[in-house]
Amino acid sequence: MRRKSQLLYSLLFFFISSTAYAQIKKSKTWDLSVHGGIILPNTDLSQSRNSSQIGLGYSITKFILPFLALQEQLLVCKLKSDEVGNGSNSKYKFETNTIFSPSIHILLQFGNVGFLKAVPNLTIYGSAGIGIMKFSPTVFRDDSTFARNYYVQNNLIDNTVDYSETTTLTYPLAAGIKYRIRTHLSLHLEYSQRLTNTDKLDGWYQLSSGNDRFGYLNLGVTVHIGKVED
């Protein structure tokens, strides 16, 4: 079993090394991207199927090595959910408007899917980062138009509070594929999971509940700046 594991690790190391070596002649470049897609919240009040919203953003990526880059990203979006029950006869819905989230990522471009060409048409990439997120949630009970935020413990509302203008850390994890349609132009499809450091994203802070998060499935266009050698 140990020999099989060693063989697997050796093959993986050889694949990554050969990929990097095949692209080593590629000059350092910048990538400028714009993207838009669907936001999929995962919070205490996002159990409804009709909770997806639209997000927009941009990315600036600087390649240090052909397979390693630093990326700065900005995402602007909102979260919303239709009415859902929460352990009582009342129904609750929430809106979190204008989430503003800048972040910094380390990006690894796995695999030269173009048969070890210096400039592959198809690449696979992944990234991990850290950022901040500013948001203001509102919760509406039943048909009320009066917005509140709630502190909940033991499945019972303990108090109404104000979580407006909240700032928290966020930890984006992403994976995607990129297809080069021109020498300096690519399309990408990406999914990222935005982990947060808070349970207040939907305005419903529940004691002993996990932190809120949301997914971002997006399409984008990337412009490559810099000379690329075959």
Summary of the structure (lengths in Angstrom):
residues: 230
radius of gyration: 21.5
end to end distance: 40.5
largest distance: 65.5
contacts: 725
relative contact order: 0.21
helix: 9%
strand: 62%
